[in-house]
Amino acid sequence: MVGYAFMGAAHSQAWRTVNRVFDLPARATMVAVCGRDGAKVAEAASRLGWAEAVTDWRALIARDDIDVIDVCTPGDSHAEIAIAALEAGKHVLCEKPLANSVDEARAMVAAAVKARALGVRSACGFNYRRVPAVSLMRNLIAEGRLGAIRHVRAVYLQDWITDPNFPLVWRLQKDKAGSGALGDIGAHIIDLTQFVTGQTITGVAGLTETFVKERPLPAESSGLSASAGAATGEVTVDDAAVFVARLSGGGLATYEATRFATGRKNGLKVEINGERGSLVFDLERLNELEFYDATLPTAEQGFSRILVTEGDHPYVAAWWPPGHILGYEHSFTHEMRDFIEAIATGSDPTPSFEDALQVQLVLDAVERSGAADAAWISVVES
Ligand SMILES: NC(=O)c1ccc[n+]([C@@H]2O[C@H](COP(=O)([O-])OP(=O)(O)OC[C@H]3O[C@@H](n4cnc5c(N)ncnc54)[C@H](O)[C@@H]3O)[C@@H](O)[C@H]2O)c1
C-alpha cells in the first residue's frame, strides 16, 4: 500500500479484516506500506498492521513477493504509481478520483487494458458502491422495480473548510488534487448514481465557485486536520460545484458537491424517482434504504424503510445477525472482498479504470461548463 493516512488507515482496516470475515479463495497478506518519511511510515506500519515500511514506492513494485499495489496517495501520483505497477504485473487498486485529468485517466486505462490481457487486474476505490443499501438500490433498479428512471437527485455536503482560516491543505491545491469538492466528493455521487441506475451521464451544465480564494499555508497537516502557518497562498480548486445532467436512459439529474454546507459533515444523499417508484439513500443512515413502491394499492403506498441488515442483503450474511448494524468502514472491507475474489477467480473487478474514466470525463465537463457560465457540455464516450 502506498500512503498511510486517511484512506491508508481505512484500507488497512479492511485488509486486516477481509479474510477474517469473508471466506475467500485467496488470502490478503499485508507485506509492506510506503510513505515518504521513514520514521512516520515505520510508526504507521506498526500501528496499521503492515510487516514492513519503505520510503520509495518503486521498491514495492520491484518485489516478487508483492502481487497487489493499493494506491492511497493524493491524485497527483495515482497515474505514475498505477501505470508503473500494472506494467510490472501487479494488480492495482487505486483510490478515487482515478486521476487529476482526463489525459492521465486515459493513460491509466491504456495500461489497464494491456495488463488485463495478461491477467493483471485493476479497480478504482469508489467504496460507496459497497454499502449494502447502495448495492440493494442497484439490484432493485436492475430488477425493474422503479421502471424508467425520470430523476436522479444527488448531494454530497461537507463543511470542513467553512472557516476561512482553515489552511491550504493539498485538497485545496489543483496540482495535487486535480479539483476541489467536485473531484473529491462530487466524483462519489457521479459514480454512485451511474452505478445504481446502470446509466451514464451524457451531458452537463454547471457552476463551480471558490468562496475563499486565499488561505494560510499549513504549518503541519495530516489527513483532514491541519494547523495554519503565517504565510498565505491561493486556493486553486473549487469549494463547491452544482450541475444538472442528462442520463443515457432519458432521465434528468441534479448534483451538488460542496465543502461549505455549514452543519453537514459527510452528507451524501441520493434520491431516484422512477415511473414505478422511488428509492432514497442517506449515508448518515447507511443501514437503511427508503422505497416507495407505486405498484402497491393506493391505500398501502408510502415510503417504507428497509433495514438493510438481513442475511439476504448484499454482503450482510458474513457479518452480524439482523439489526446489528454496519458502518462506514465496512464498505472498504467489501471493496477488498470483491477485489480479492475477482483476482482469485480471474475476472475483472469493478469499478474498472474505464468506469472511473467515465467519472473523470463528467468531472472535466462540469469544470469546463463552470468556466463557461454553465454552458452545456456533452460528455464524450470514453
Ligand atoms: N474512498 C473515499 O471515500 C475517500 C476518502 C478520502 C480520500 N479518498 C482518496 O484517497 C486518496 C488519498 O486521500 P487521503 O484522504 O488518504 O489523503 P491523506 O492526506 O490523508 O493521505 C495521503 C497519504 O499519501 C502519502 N503520499 C503523498 N504523496 C506520496 C508519494 N508521492 N509517495 C508516497 N506517499 C505519498 C502521504 O504521506 C499520506 O500518507 C485521494 O485520492 C483521495 O481522493 C477517498
The ligand as an SDF file (V2000), in Angstrom:
LIG
                    3D

 44 48  0  0  0  0  0  0  0  0999 V2000
  -12.9640    6.4990   -0.9160 N   0  0  0  0  0  0  0  0  0  0  0  0
  -13.1410    7.5400   -0.1300 C   0  0  0  0  0  0  0  0  0  0  0  0
  -14.1750    7.7000    0.4860 O   0  0  0  0  0  0  0  0  0  0  0  0
  -12.0170    8.5440    0.0270 C   0  0  0  0  0  0  0  0  0  0  0  0
  -11.9880    9.3900    1.1310 C   0  0  0  0  0  0  0  0  0  0  0  0
  -10.9160   10.2740    1.2660 C   0  0  0  0  0  0  0  0  0  0  0  0
   -9.9310   10.3080    0.2970 C   0  0  0  0  0  0  0  0  0  0  0  0
  -10.0000    9.4720   -0.7910 N   0  0  0  0  0  0  0  0  0  0  0  0
   -8.9560    9.4780   -1.8180 C   0  0  0  0  0  0  0  0  0  0  0  0
   -7.8260    8.7740   -1.3050 O   0  0  0  0  0  0  0  0  0  0  0  0
   -6.6160    9.3670   -1.7690 C   0  0  0  0  0  0  0  0  0  0  0  0
   -5.7720    9.7540   -0.5810 C   0  0  0  0  0  0  0  0  0  0  0  0
   -6.5200   10.6500    0.2350 O   0  0  0  0  0  0  0  0  0  0  0  0
   -6.3780   10.6720    1.8310 P   0  0  0  0  0  0  0  0  0  0  0  0
   -7.6220   11.3120    2.3340 O   0  0  0  0  0  0  0  0  0  0  0  0
   -5.9900    9.3530    2.3200 O   0  0  0  0  0  0  0  0  0  0  0  0
   -5.1660   11.6960    1.9560 O   0  0  0  0  0  0  0  0  0  0  0  0
   -4.1850   11.8630    3.2000 P   0  0  0  0  0  0  0  0  0  0  0  0
   -3.5780   13.2110    3.0730 O   0  0  0  0  0  0  0  0  0  0  0  0
   -4.8910   11.5170    4.4510 O   0  0  0  0  0  0  0  0  0  0  0  0
   -3.0770   10.7420    2.9240 O   0  0  0  0  0  0  0  0  0  0  0  0
   -2.2450   10.7750    1.7850 C   0  0  0  0  0  0  0  0  0  0  0  0
   -1.0730    9.8500    2.0330 C   0  0  0  0  0  0  0  0  0  0  0  0
   -0.2700    9.7710    0.8480 O   0  0  0  0  0  0  0  0  0  0  0  0
    1.1080    9.9700    1.1930 C   0  0  0  0  0  0  0  0  0  0  0  0
    1.7890   10.4300   -0.0120 N   0  0  0  0  0  0  0  0  0  0  0  0
    1.5490   11.5690   -0.7010 C   0  0  0  0  0  0  0  0  0  0  0  0
    2.3390   11.6100   -1.8050 N   0  0  0  0  0  0  0  0  0  0  0  0
    3.0750   10.4620   -1.7890 C   0  0  0  0  0  0  0  0  0  0  0  0
    4.0650    9.9200   -2.6450 C   0  0  0  0  0  0  0  0  0  0  0  0
    4.4320   10.5590   -3.7440 N   0  0  0  0  0  0  0  0  0  0  0  0
    4.6200    8.7050   -2.3060 N   0  0  0  0  0  0  0  0  0  0  0  0
    4.2240    8.0620   -1.1890 C   0  0  0  0  0  0  0  0  0  0  0  0
    3.2880    8.5330   -0.3530 N   0  0  0  0  0  0  0  0  0  0  0  0
    2.7220    9.7110   -0.6470 C   0  0  0  0  0  0  0  0  0  0  0  0
    1.0400   10.9250    2.3650 C   0  0  0  0  0  0  0  0  0  0  0  0
    2.2300   10.9200    3.1020 O   0  0  0  0  0  0  0  0  0  0  0  0
   -0.1470   10.3250    3.1370 C   0  0  0  0  0  0  0  0  0  0  0  0
    0.2710    9.1890    3.8740 O   0  0  0  0  0  0  0  0  0  0  0  0
   -7.0380   10.5490   -2.6510 C   0  0  0  0  0  0  0  0  0  0  0  0
   -7.0900   10.1120   -3.9840 O   0  0  0  0  0  0  0  0  0  0  0  0
   -8.4400   10.8620   -2.1530 C   0  0  0  0  0  0  0  0  0  0  0  0
   -9.2660   11.4690   -3.1470 O   0  0  0  0  0  0  0  0  0  0  0  0
  -11.0200    8.5880   -0.9170 C   0  0  0  0  0  0  0  0  0  0  0  0
  1  2  1  0
  2  3  2  0
  2  4  1  0
  4  5  1  0
  4 44  2  0
  5  6  2  0
  6  7  1  0
  7  8  2  0
  8  9  1  0
  8 44  1  0
  9 10  1  0
  9 42  1  0
 10 11  1  0
 11 12  1  0
 11 40  1  0
 12 13  1  0
 13 14  1  0
 14 15  2  0
 14 16  1  0
 14 17  1  0
 17 18  1  0
 18 19  2  0
 18 20  1  0
 18 21  1  0
 21 22  1  0
 22 23  1  0
 23 24  1  0
 23 38  1  0
 24 25  1  0
 25 26  1  0
 25 36  1  0
 26 27  1  0
 26 35  1  0
 27 28  2  0
 28 29  1  0
 29 30  1  0
 29 35  2  0
 30 31  1  0
 30 32  2  0
 32 33  1  0
 33 34  2  0
 34 35  1  0
 36 37  1  0
 36 38  1  0
 38 39  1  0
 40 41  1  0
 40 42  1  0
 42 43  1  0
M  CHG  2   8   1  16  -1
M  END
$$$$
